[in-house]
Amino acid sequence: MSQDNLVVEKIKAQFPDTIEEVVDFRGERTIFVPKEHIKVISQFLRDDEDLQYNFLSDIVADDYLPEFPRFAVSYHLYSIPQNHRLRLRTWVEDPDDGPETVAAVWPIATWLETEVWDLMGVRFSGNNALRRLFLPEDWQGHPLRKDYPLGYEEVQFSFNWEEIDKRKPYAKD
């Protein structure tokens, strides 16, 4: 049995009816589970002798606005002894009611969850270290969300330079 199939079968045996969907794309397997089960499934994947997903390489979030649920949180796992990768994914409807922290399973999750909160606004329950990591403390909003307002300056070309030059904030003499 391949490692991909072994993972699915072991999760099904240990946690019946928790797998919502299994997606294989370009040689990568993604397993969708309810957010209420993320922590216990993560603990199982790390501790099972045949699986040993002992390395959490990343946590990311995607914004599917205008779809509902809006957010998906992905946990990128790697088993060093088995040389195998897996993506565990969950849907999040309300960013303030996100999944439980997996910092007790993989301590690096504290920082990875803080990054997701800072840039996307998904809050992880039980993670008391959520704060601004990349942005200033007084920053408003989460810039990787699709509804975050874009800030830009129009590019100056030879045909529009006079119009742009009128709006530039030059120093007063």
Secondary structure as UniProt FT lines:
FT   HELIX           3..14
FT   TURN            16..17
FT   STRAND          21..25
FT   TURN            26..27
FT   STRAND          28..32
FT   HELIX           35..37
FT   HELIX           38..47
FT   TURN            49..51
FT   STRAND          55..63
FT   TURN            65..66
FT   STRAND          71..79
FT   TURN            80..83
FT   STRAND          84..92
FT   HELIX           95..97
FT   TURN            103..105
FT   TURN            107..108
FT   HELIX           109..120
FT   TURN            128..129
FT   TURN            137..138
FT   TURN            143..144
FT   TURN            146..147
FT   TURN            158..160
FT   HELIX           161..167
//
